[in-house]
Amino acid sequence: MRWPIIRWFVALLIALPLGTFILFPTLWRCLTIVHASDFQPVKAGDRTLYISTDATPRQRDLLFSHVQVASARIRQFWGRQQGKATIIYCPTQDQYAQYCSGGEGAGCSLGMPWGDSFLVLGPEGNSPDVMAHELCHDELFARLGWLTIKRQVPQWFNEGLALMVDYRFSSGGSTARERFLIYDAEWKYRAYGPEGLSPQVVPVLSSLETTRDFFYGDYSRVMLAYLTAGREVSRWLATVGPSALPRLISDLAEGQRFMDVYQFAHIRKAGTSQKNVQSANSPSH
């Protein structure tokens, strides 16, 4: 009885990597990047960068500079940087498509159930905005893990949060309220046109819960999904304040439901404001 079980277990060990290679070739290439002869590993602090040998010296210099800028934004927004994603830089579109499924966008993030994570940058990804965006995804992954993000965190929140360190819509000097007003104005322009007379099908948050739903449709619809997410998260942060985010992460890590803690942040804020009002109105001794 023992030998059939052992043979089954050995067969499973062989089938798993083989199945991964066949079904998810881009994922397999990321997992085996350390053995890729066309990439050079470079250490940058606690992080390893794998830079394509096709990259020019100018592209390499910009990459290092942009990683520093993006990491500084992450530390400013999160307080400290916990993510340690392996960064893979592909300066050509063909190479990028080998490591990021479909080869769409400027960059993509991959998180594994066992904790490993990868950040793949394409030809347009050598930018502090793209890097900060993807690194923000990695920060959420580092704090909550694969399972909690998959089961609890809606994609609109994950993307909206990443837009807070991605300044392609708003500048880094914007306050939380200013950032919301910028996203709100851009959202209205995209949704209703310059005259406000041509309404499109505007996605609601409940239709942006999963990755598939978020990135469904043409370019215009996906851009509207991003703006809807950025508008909501910037509104939330402007309302509840920066201290609400670490508390939300802590509550999610303890197993609480996302919408419960997300909405409860408003109650907490209102309660704090009420206490401050009462304290200000109390007679001094």
N, C-alpha and C positions, 0 to 999 in steps of 0.2 A: 504493500500500500504506500510505503514511503517513496519508492522510486518514481511512480507516476506523478506524485506531487512535486518532486524535485525537477522532473523533466518539464512539467508544466511551468514551474517557476523560472527555469532557465529559458524556456521558449518565450516567456513574457519579457524577460530582460532583453532578449534579442529583438523582439517585435516592437517594443516601445520606441527605441531610438530609430529603428527602421521606419516605423509608422510616422514618427515626427518628421523625418527627412522627406518622406513621400507627400504627406498631407500639408506640412508647414515648412517648405524649403527655406523661406526667409528667416524663420525663427531658428532653424537648425544652423544657418550660416552665422547668426548672431551668437549662438551658444558655442560655436567652434571658431570664433574670430581669432582666438589666440593662435590658431594653427594656420591662419590665412597668410600666404606668402606675399600677397599684394597689399598688405597693411603693415604699418610700423607702429608698435606700441610705444607710447610716451607717457610718463608719469606727470601728473599735474596735481600736487598735493596728495590727497587720499584717493584721487580718481585716476583711472587709466583711460587715455585717449588712444584710439586706433585710427591712424591717419593713412588714407590711401596713398600709395606710392605715386599715384597720378597727380597728387596735389603739388602745386608750385610753391616755391619758398614764400611768395607773397601771401598765398592762401593759408599756409601754415602759420605765418606771423599773425595774420588777422584772426585765425581760429583761437590762438592762445589769448590774444587781447580780448576777443569777444567773450570767451569763457570767463575771464576775470570780471568783466562788466556784468555779465548775466548772474554770476555767483554772488556778486555784491548786492544785486537787486533781491536775490533770494534771501540773503541774510537780513537785509533791511525789512523785508515783508514778513518773514517767518521768525525772525529773531536769531536763528542759527540754522545752519545747513546740515541736515541729516542724510539726505539722499546721496548715494554713491554709485549712481548709474554709470555703466561703461559707455563712453561716447564713441560712436563710430562715424567718421566723416567721409562722405563719398562725394567728390567734386564733380562727378559726371552723373547724368540721369540714368544711364544704363546700369551703372554700379549701384546707385541708390535703390533702384527697383529690385535688386537682388537681396537687399537687406530690409527693405520696408515694403510690405505687401502692396502691390498696385503701383508703387512709385509715385503716389499722389502727395501733394503738399510739399512743404519745405523741410519737415521733420516729423518724426513719429517716436512714440515711447512704447516700450514693451516691458511688462512686469511679469515675473514668473511666480507661480504659487509658492515656491520654496525660497523666494526672497531676492533672487538675482533680477537686475533690471538693466535695460539698454536704452540708449538715446541715439537714434540714427538721424544724421543730418545730411540733407541732399545739397545740390548745387546752390539753392537759394537759402539754405539753412545756416550758412556761415554769417550769422547775424545775431547781435545780442538779444533782439526781440524774440526770435525763434528759439534761441537757446534758453532764455529765461522762461519762456512759455513751457517748453518741454521739461526743464528742470523743476518747474513748479508741479507738474504732474508727478515727477519722481519724489518730491517732498511729501506729497499726499500719500503716495505708495509706501514710502519709508515709515511714515507715522501710523498708517492703518493696516497695511498689508493687502495682499491680493484679494483674499476672500471678503473682507469687509467692504472694500471698494466695489467689488462685483455685486455684492448682495445689498449694500446699503446706499452707496453714494450715487446719485443720479449724474448722468453725463453732463447735463447742463451746469451743475455745480462745479464739476471737475474742470470743464472748459472755461466757465466764467471766472473761476479762481485764477486760472493760468493767465487770463487776460489782464489781471490786475498787475502783473509784472511785465506784460507785453505792451509796449508803448506805441504800437502801430495805430491805435485809435486815440489814445490820450497820452499826454506827456507825463514824465516822471514827477514833475513838480505839482501836478494836480492834487488837490485835496480830495477826500473821499466824496464830498458833495459835488465838487467840480467834475470828478470823473463820472459820476452818475449822470449829470446833466449832459456831458459830451456823448455818452452812450445813448441816452434817451433821445437826443436830437438826431443822432445818426440812425438809430432804430426807426424813428418816425420817417426819416427821409427814405430809407430803404423800403419800409413797409407801405408808405402811402404816396411816394413820389415827391418831387420838388414842390408841387402845388397842393399836395395833400388830397388829391382827387382820384388817385389810381391805386386803391387798396389791393395788396396781394394777399395770398393765403398766409396769414401770420401764424407761425408756430407758437403754441402755448407750451408752458413748461412741462406739462404732463405728456406731451408728444416728443419730448427730448430726453427721456429717461435713459435710454440705452445708446450704446455707441452706434448701432445700426440705424436707429431712428434719428439720431443727431445728424449723421452724415448722409442721410437719404436725400436724393434729389439733385438738382443742378447747382451750379455755382451760386446763383442768386439766393436759392433757398438755404444753402449751407451758410452763406454769409449772414443771412437773417437769423439763422440758428445761433451763430456766434454772438451776434449783437443782442439777441434776446437773453442769452446767458450772461453776457457782460453787463447788460443793463440791470438784470435782477441781482446779481452778486454785488455789483457796485452800490445798488440801492440798499441792499441788506447791510453791507459794511458801513455805509454812511449813516444808517439808522441805529445799528446796535453797537458800533464802535469796534476798534481793532481787538479788544480783549475777548470778543465773542468767538473769534475763530479758534484760538487754542482751547477754549472751553468746549466748543463743538467737537473738536478732534478728540479731546479727552473722553467726552460722553460717548462718542461713536466707538472708541476703542474699548469702552466698558460694555458695549453691546446694546446701547440704546438705539432707537429708530431715528433715522435721519430727520424726517419731517417733524418729529416730536421736538428734537433739540434745536432744529433750525427755527421753528416757529416760537419755541419757548424763549429764545434769545431776546425776542421783542418784549416778552413779559418781564424778563429779568431786567432789561434796560429801563422799562417803564417803572418797575419797582425801585430801582436805584435812583431814578430821577425824582420819584415821589419822596424818597427818604431825604434826598438833598434839599428839596423844597421845604420839607418839614423841619429839617435841621436849621435851615436859614431863617425860618420863621420863629424858631424857639428863642425865648428870652435868654440873654447871656447872664452869667453869674459873676 
